[in-house]
Amino acid sequence: MHRSLPRPAVQILALFALASIASIAATSDAEAQFKGANGRLFYVSEDASGDQRVFSSKASGSGRKIVSPEGLDPSSLAVSPNGRRLAICGGRAADEDSWIFLGRTSGGRFRRVVKGCDPGFSPSGRKLVYTIALPDGLRDRYEIRTVATSGRSRRTILRPRDRWLSDTRFTPNGKRIVFTATIDPNVGDYDTEVYSIRSSDGRRERQITNDGGFDIDYAHADVAPDGRRIIVAAYDGFTDRRSIVGVPIGGGPIDIIATPESDQFDYSSPVYSPDGKRMAFERSDSAFVEYYLVFQGRLTGARPDQSLQNPPLVVPTPPSSSFGAFGPVWGARPK
């Protein structure tokens, strides 16, 4: 299975100049933390043969190495809270379905755990949350499920009939699951927002983002290590630009975190560093079809410093790569 990258758009988010700065309030989801010392970055890029592989490097971009086996065709990734294990959504050439594979962040053998994608670890590292697309007539039906890392104790948490689901994450205390939901255009008006549900039974759904009647879609959210906020890519359909914004975990006003320096670029897939002080993200370039690079910058509370105006490059253009790199996750230093 080969998962192609989405065609990057040139996107603008001028609307958010009207947004107020949200105060950071404690919530019940902040009782526990993933927080740890910053370790290595993991992302998908191409090897010398042009095959997609998972690479890791220091935040500076040095020490780059391949950690996934050949033929896995990876897409989305997750690192366990202790920094030791890596979950990969991928597939083999003879299998069109996506599977979640589990192995060590240092590389080596990866074993197949469960059919699905968008993996996220629980705070203990013993459980995964993920999405699965099931055939349902002329279109797929999506579910959010959990499974033990052994592959046992599979459980369906959410089973909507009118939404596409992706980007699943546990909150740091494990009590809720954050995810992206897109209204099925066959059912209603296309809209993408970020929600959370209770991890025990999928109930008490909360909408975290809200476009306020404007043509704004949110995707690729990550939860802060203290559980109080998310960072998320926000796409403004009126101006056709994607930036990175911060939102309180319970919903509320947004903060602009990073906006591309020109219409040529597009920011997406933001992730927090384990200490919550930095983030990594993708930047696509409209001058090149399907071309991505990974950057990282420092966060101070809800506001970025000036480094995000000209963010430091983590993954330089690999000589063999036609698209650079995408899908960053930031692991903790292994304990």
Residue pairs with C-beta under 8 A, 6 or more apart in sequence:
1 73
1 90
1 91
1 92
1 93
1 95
1 96
1 97
1 98
2 52
2 73
2 93
3 73
3 75
3 91
3 98
4 290
5 290
5 292
5 323
5 326
6 290
7 289
7 290
8 266
8 284
8 285
8 286
8 289
8 290
8 291
8 292
9 235
9 240
9 242
9 266
9 286
10 240
10 241
10 263
10 264
10 265
10 266
10 286
11 235
11 236
11 239
11 240
11 241
11 242
11 243
11 260
11 266
12 236
12 239
12 240
12 241
12 263
13 234
13 235
13 236
13 239
13 241
13 242
13 243
13 245
13 256
13 259
14 236
14 239
14 241
15 214
15 216
15 236
15 238
15 239
16 234
16 236
16 243
16 245
16 254
16 256
17 256
19 245
19 253
19 254
19 255
19 256
20 253
21 253
21 255
21 302
21 303
22 246
22 247
22 248
22 252
22 253
22 254
22 255
22 302
24 228
24 229
24 248
24 301
24 302
25 228
25 248
25 250
26 228
27 227
27 228
27 248
27 249
27 250
28 175
29 171
29 172
29 173
29 175
29 176
29 196
29 227
29 228
29 249
30 172
30 173
30 226
30 227
30 228
30 249
31 173
31 175
31 227
32 123
32 172
32 173
32 174
32 227
33 172
33 173
33 225
33 226
33 227
34 81
34 123
34 172
34 225
34 274
34 332
35 172
35 225
35 226
35 274
35 275
35 276
36 81
36 82
36 83
36 225
36 274
36 275
36 332
36 333
36 335
37 274
37 275
37 332
37 333
38 59
38 273
38 274
38 275
38 278
38 330
38 332
38 333
39 79
39 83
39 105
39 274
39 330
39 331
39 332
39 333
39 334
40 56
40 57
40 58
40 59
40 63
40 105
40 330
40 331
41 56
41 57
41 58
41 59
41 280
41 294
41 296
41 314
41 328
41 329
41 330
41 331
42 54
42 55
42 56
42 67
42 77
42 79
42 86
42 105
42 328
42 329
42 330
42 331
43 54
43 55
43 56
43 77
43 294
43 314
43 315
43 325
43 326
43 327
43 328
43 329
44 52
44 53
44 54
44 55
44 74
44 75
44 77
44 325
44 326
44 327
45 52
45 53
45 55
45 315
45 318
45 321
45 324
45 325
45 326
46 52
46 53
46 318
46 320
46 321
46 322
46 323
47 53
47 66
47 320
48 320
49 320
50 320
50 322
51 70
51 71
51 73
52 73
52 74
53 66
53 67
53 68
53 70
53 72
53 74
54 66
54 67
54 68
54 72
54 74
54 77
54 86
54 88
55 64
55 65
55 66
55 67
55 315
55 325
56 63
56 64
56 65
56 67
56 105
56 331
57 63
57 64
57 65
57 314
57 315
59 273
59 278
59 280
59 296
59 314
59 330
60 312
60 314
61 313
61 314
61 315
61 316
64 315
65 107
66 107
67 86
67 103
67 104
67 105
67 106
67 107
68 74
68 86
68 88
68 90
68 103
68 107
68 110
69 109
69 110
71 92
71 93
72 88
72 90
72 91
72 92
72 101
72 110
73 90
73 91
73 92
73 93
74 88
74 89
74 90
74 327
75 89
75 90
75 98
75 117
75 327
76 88
76 89
76 117
76 118
76 119
76 327
77 86
77 87
77 88
77 89
77 119
77 327
77 329
78 86
78 87
78 119
78 120
78 121
78 128
78 329
79 85
79 86
79 87
79 105
79 121
79 329
79 330
79 331
79 332
80 86
80 87
80 121
80 125
81 121
81 123
81 124
81 125
81 332
82 125
82 332
82 334
82 335
83 105
83 274
83 331
83 332
83 333
83 334
83 335
84 104
84 105
84 125
84 334
84 335
85 102
85 103
85 104
85 105
85 121
85 125
85 149
86 102
86 103
86 104
86 105
86 110
86 331
87 100
87 101
87 102
87 113
87 119
87 120
87 121
87 128
88 100
88 101
88 102
88 103
88 110
88 119
89 98
89 99
89 100
89 101
89 116
89 117
89 118
89 119
89 130
90 98
90 99
90 101
91 97
91 98
91 99
97 115
98 115
98 116
98 117
99 112
99 113
99 114
99 115
99 116
100 112
100 113
100 114
100 115
100 116
100 117
100 119
100 128
100 130
101 110
101 111
101 112
101 113
102 110
102 111
102 113
102 149
103 109
103 110
103 111
105 331
105 334
113 128
113 147
113 149
113 150
113 151
114 128
114 130
114 145
114 147
114 151
114 154
115 132
116 130
116 131
116 132
116 145
117 130
117 131
117 132
117 166
118 130
118 131
118 165
118 166
118 167
118 168
118 179
119 128
119 129
119 130
119 168
120 128
120 129
120 130
120 168
120 169
120 170
120 177
121 127
121 128
121 170
122 128
122 129
122 146
122 170
122 174
123 170
123 172
123 173
123 174
124 174
125 149
126 148
126 149
127 146
127 147
127 148
127 149
127 153
128 146
128 147
128 148
128 149
129 144
129 145
129 146
129 157
129 168
129 169
129 170
129 177
129 199
130 144
130 145
130 146
130 147
130 168
131 142
131 143
131 144
131 145
131 165
131 166
131 168
131 179
132 142
132 143
132 145
133 140
133 141
133 142
134 140
134 141
134 142
134 143
135 141
136 161
139 184
139 186
140 164
141 159
141 161
142 160
142 163
142 164
142 165
143 156
143 157
143 158
143 159
143 165
144 156
144 157
144 158
144 165
144 168
144 177
144 179
144 197
144 202
145 154
145 155
145 156
145 157
146 153
146 154
146 155
146 157
146 199
147 153
147 154
147 155
156 202
157 177
157 197
157 199
157 201
157 202
158 165
158 177
158 179
158 197
158 202
159 202
160 181
162 183
162 184
162 187
162 188
163 181
163 182
163 183
163 184
164 181
164 182
164 184
165 179
165 180
165 181
165 182
166 179
166 180
166 182
166 219
167 178
167 179
167 180
167 194
167 219
167 220
167 221
168 177
168 178
168 179
169 177
169 178
169 179
169 221
169 222
169 223
170 176
170 177
170 178
170 199
170 223
171 177
171 178
171 196
171 199
171 223
171 227
171 249
172 223
172 224
172 225
172 226
172 227
173 227
174 199
175 198
175 199
175 200
176 196
176 197
176 198
176 199
177 196
177 197
177 198
177 199
177 202
178 194
178 195
178 196
178 208
178 221
178 223
178 230
178 249
179 194
179 195
179 196
179 197
180 192
180 193
180 194
180 195
180 218
180 219
180 220
180 221
181 192
181 193
181 194
181 195
182 190
182 191
182 192
182 217
183 189
183 190
183 191
183 192
191 211
191 217
192 217
192 218
192 219
192 235
193 207
193 208
193 209
193 210
193 211
193 217
193 218
194 207
194 208
194 209
194 218
194 219
194 221
194 230
194 232
194 247
195 205
195 206
195 207
195 208
196 205
196 206
196 208
196 249
197 203
197 204
197 205
197 206
198 204
206 250
206 251
207 251
208 221
208 230
208 247
208 248
208 249
208 250
208 251
209 218
209 221
209 232
209 234
209 247
209 251
209 254
210 251
211 217
211 218
214 236
214 238
215 236
215 237
215 238
216 234
216 235
216 236
216 237
217 234
217 235
217 237
218 232
218 233
218 234
218 235
219 232
219 233
219 235
219 268
220 232
220 233
220 268
220 269
220 270
221 230
221 231
221 232
222 230
222 231
222 232
222 270
222 271
222 272
222 279
223 229
223 230
223 249
223 272
224 230
224 231
224 249
224 272
224 276
225 272
225 274
225 275
225 276
226 276
227 249
228 248
228 249
229 246
229 247
229 248
229 249
229 302
230 246
230 247
230 249
231 244
231 245
231 246
231 257
231 270
231 271
231 272
231 279
232 244
232 245
232 246
232 247
232 270
233 242
233 243
233 244
233 267
233 268
233 269
233 270
233 281
234 242
234 243
234 244
234 245
234 254
235 241
235 242
236 242
236 243
241 259
241 260
241 263
241 266
242 260
242 266
242 267
242 268
243 256
243 257
243 258
243 259
243 260
243 267
244 256
244 257
244 258
244 259
244 267
244 268
244 270
244 279
244 281
245 254
245 255
245 256
245 257
246 254
246 255
246 257
246 302
247 253
247 254
247 255
255 302
255 303
257 270
257 279
257 299
257 302
257 303
257 304
257 308
258 267
258 270
258 281
258 297
258 304
258 308
258 311
259 267
260 266
260 267
260 283
261 309
261 310
263 286
264 285
264 286
264 287
265 283
265 284
265 285
265 286
266 283
266 284
266 285
266 286
267 281
267 282
267 283
268 281
268 282
268 284
269 281
269 282
269 326
269 327
269 328
270 279
270 280
270 281
271 279
271 280
271 281
271 328
271 329
271 330
272 278
272 279
272 330
273 279
273 280
273 296
273 330
274 330
274 331
274 332
274 333
276 299
277 298
277 299
277 300
278 296
278 297
278 298
278 299
278 330
279 296
279 297
279 299
279 330
280 294
280 295
280 296
280 314
280 328
280 329
280 330
281 294
281 295
281 296
281 311
281 328
282 292
282 293
282 294
282 295
282 325
282 326
282 327
282 328
283 292
283 293
283 294
283 295
283 311
284 290
284 291
284 292
285 291
285 292
285 293
288 323
290 322
290 323
291 322
291 323
291 324
292 323
292 324
292 325
292 326
293 313
293 314
293 315
293 316
293 317
293 324
293 325
294 313
294 314
294 315
294 324
294 325
294 326
294 328
295 311
295 312
295 313
295 314
296 311
296 312
296 314
296 328
296 330
297 304
297 305
297 307
297 308
297 311
297 312
298 304
298 305
298 307
298 308
299 305
314 328
315 324
315 325
317 324
318 324
318 325
